[in-house]
Amino acid sequence: MKISKFTFLIMGILLVSSCKNADNSSSSNQNKEGEEQVEAPKESVQEKKASCTYVVDEDKTKVIWTAYKTTDKVPVRGTFDNIIYKTSADTFSRMEDAMRNTTFLISPESVNSGNKIRDPKLVKFFFKNLGMINGKFAAVQENGTGLVQLLWAGLNLTQPYSYHTEGDTLWITTKIDFRQWKLEKAAAALNKACKVLHTGKDGKSKLWPEVDVNTKVVFKKYCN
């Protein structure tokens, strides 16, 4: 059987058309697959951070002093029961900011060493004529140090201190030297009144001139 040129021409057109349709179909499927794999970017949801403020908890805040007696330097610890704190605002965004804006007034006659026999002697022979202790934090550095200004015993002195935080509590550490405050006579009078208790194994009575002071400032924290 003879096949005409016209027949070959028709077959060629159909074959080319079929290949193009196949290519278009394949390309279309690939595009669909690509579209399925590309996901629309999800909107980032930024978590809202809680905003907190701090208030000094006066009932839990304490000034803890440690004096030393005998040549073996035996520690004697105590606190003050009557301390008034004043701040320039009701709340603060940081504990350090609360320190910068806090003043305090300590009544030395409220001294409490946990010994009913010792405490009256501390008042009578040492604190009685020295007046109230007025203080404010003159500087609070970000590196954990600062200065506290104290008005006491007729003197206005600035003491260096260090501090660190533990949760919602701020610890302040400093040192008081009786010699710097011209209190040698008062310290000698107290040492004489407590001679027996201040005498060590070597038979010598001694009251050390330096007192360590640790202030535990507790804060109430409010967040929204």
Secondary structure, 3 states (H helix, E strand, C coil): CCCCHHHHHHHHHHHHHHHHHHHHHHHHHHHHHHHHHCCCCCCCCCCCCCCEEEEECCCCCEEEEEEEECCCCEEEEEEECCEEEEECCCCECCHHHHHHCEEEEECHHHEECCCCCHHHHHHHHHHCCCCCEEEEEEEECCCCEEEEEEEECCEEEEEEEEEEEECCEEEEEEEEECCCCCCHHHHHHHHHHCCCCCECCCCCECECCEEEEEEEEEEEEEEC
